[in-house]
Amino acid sequence: MQRYFAIILACALAALPASAAPALGGLTTAGAVWSNQVALPSGSTIYAGDVIETGADALAVLSSPSKGRVEIRAESKASLSDDAVTLSSGVVAADRATVRLGDLSVAAKDAAGDNWFVVSDRDGEKLIAAYRGDVVVRGQDGAFTVPAGSFALAAAALPPSPQTTDKDKKDHDDDDKAGGAIKRAPRTAGRAAGAGAKSGWSIGSLGHWASVAVVTGGTAAAITGTVVALDDTPASPQD
């Protein structure tokens, strides 16, 4: 009789559905947004394992008790798990979530602090911008910090540097003396730049020519000469 009940219990347990993936939070959307290739309405619940894609001029904002605020911006693709947001392409912004970019892990140095950072991978050009709070980047080659107010650009995306002439050096010195746009980086940024360079990244300041509006896919040429599309504030829609 006991064996009979044991068999019945085993069959009943086998018939139960597998445990569902944990819910991560609610998603607010604007424009065309898909989850696992299915159109996703605003207000949907997002679960671990979901893959979010956004169309042109679209935005998906995850509000999560564990991950805080995560923005998946236009023409982007990212997958969500219990421990991280993995960016396949496009742009993700976050305050305390860990973002995976290839074999790199990008996270706020102080998850409990006031943070806002952006991770971008468009056409193979990888960029990390730390607007509020320092950001730590970890990979196989070690770790480096992107200080608040700075960006890190993968060295492979940088165009060749032009040769510096004596006139260029004089112009640079004149700008410094006159208090012009070119300013010397703080020592912390200098140390970070050294560590970043060893990992194949170039670190610069967002306070000069690199800071403009929403990340839409600025190119390496733009970031080094005219404009890079970055955003230092959360985009709409708000929570």
Secondary structure, DSSP 4 states (H G I P E B T S, - for coil): -HHHHHHHHHHHHHHSPPPPPPEEEEEEEES-EEETTEE--TTEEEETT-EEEE-TT-EEEEEETTTEEEEE-TT-EEEE-SS-EEEEEEEEEESS--EEETTEEEEESSTTS--EEEEEEETTEEEEEEEES-EEEEETTEEEEE-TTEEEEEGGGSPPPPPPPHHHHHHHHHHHHHT-S--PPPHHHHHHHHHHHHTTEEEEETTSTT--SS-S---HHHHHHS-----SSPPSSP-
